[in-house]
Amino acid sequence: MLLLITYLLIISFLFMIGLQLTGAIIKAFIWLFVSLPLAAVFGLLGILCCCTLILIPLGLGLLKASLRMLIPG
């Protein structure tokens, strides 16, 4: 009985590690394939808007949004 409980504990621990690794890999893929291209597009639009006098506030907002996508927190 003690051996069965030990095996179940080991299996549940391995499943927990696998779940954590899978979540980290999925988060990295989302950042790489979604957030990074969107941040690049927002950054380029922000630079483009900063070239005009009227759209400077919008351009600065887009640049800030781009940096928040790249470096969350």
C-alpha positions as CSV (number, residue, x, y, z in Angstrom):
1,M,0.0,0.0,0.0
2,L,2.8,2.4,0.9
3,L,4.5,1.5,-2.5
4,L,1.3,2.4,-4.4
5,I,1.1,5.8,-2.6
6,T,4.7,6.5,-3.4
7,Y,4.2,5.6,-7.1
8,L,1.1,7.8,-7.2
9,L,3.1,10.7,-5.6
10,I,5.9,10.3,-8.1
11,I,3.5,10.2,-11.1
12,S,1.6,13.2,-9.9
13,F,4.9,15.1,-9.3
14,L,6.0,14.3,-12.9
15,F,2.6,15.4,-14.3
16,M,3.0,18.7,-12.4
17,I,6.4,19.3,-13.8
18,G,5.2,18.4,-17.3
19,L,2.2,20.9,-16.9
20,Q,4.6,23.7,-15.8
21,L,6.9,23.1,-18.7
22,T,4.1,22.9,-21.2
23,G,2.7,26.2,-19.9
24,A,6.1,27.9,-20.2
25,I,6.6,26.6,-23.8
26,I,3.1,27.8,-24.8
27,K,3.7,31.2,-23.2
28,A,7.0,31.5,-25.1
29,F,5.4,30.6,-28.4
30,I,2.6,33.1,-27.9
31,W,5.2,35.8,-27.1
32,L,7.3,34.9,-30.1
33,F,4.6,34.6,-32.7
34,V,1.9,37.1,-31.4
35,S,3.3,39.7,-29.1
36,L,6.6,40.3,-30.9
37,P,5.2,40.9,-34.4
38,L,2.4,43.1,-32.9
39,A,5.0,45.1,-30.9
40,A,7.0,45.6,-34.1
41,V,4.0,46.8,-36.0
42,F,2.9,49.2,-33.2
43,G,6.5,50.5,-32.9
44,L,6.7,51.2,-36.6
45,L,3.3,52.9,-36.6
46,G,4.4,54.9,-33.5
47,I,7.6,56.1,-35.3
48,L,5.5,56.9,-38.4
49,C,3.0,58.9,-36.4
50,C,5.8,60.8,-34.6
51,C,6.9,62.1,-37.9
52,T,3.8,64.2,-38.2
53,L,3.2,67.1,-35.9
54,I,-0.5,66.4,-35.2
55,L,-0.1,62.7,-34.4
56,I,2.8,62.9,-32.0
57,P,0.7,61.9,-28.9
58,L,-0.8,58.9,-30.8
59,G,2.8,57.9,-31.9
60,L,4.1,58.1,-28.3
61,G,1.1,56.0,-27.1
62,L,1.8,53.4,-29.7
63,L,5.5,53.3,-28.8
64,K,4.6,52.9,-25.1
65,A,2.2,50.1,-26.0
66,S,4.9,48.4,-28.1
67,L,7.4,48.5,-25.2
68,R,4.7,47.1,-22.8
69,M,4.2,44.2,-25.2
70,L,7.9,43.5,-25.3
71,I,8.6,44.0,-21.6
72,P,5.5,43.2,-19.6
73,G,5.4,44.5,-16.1
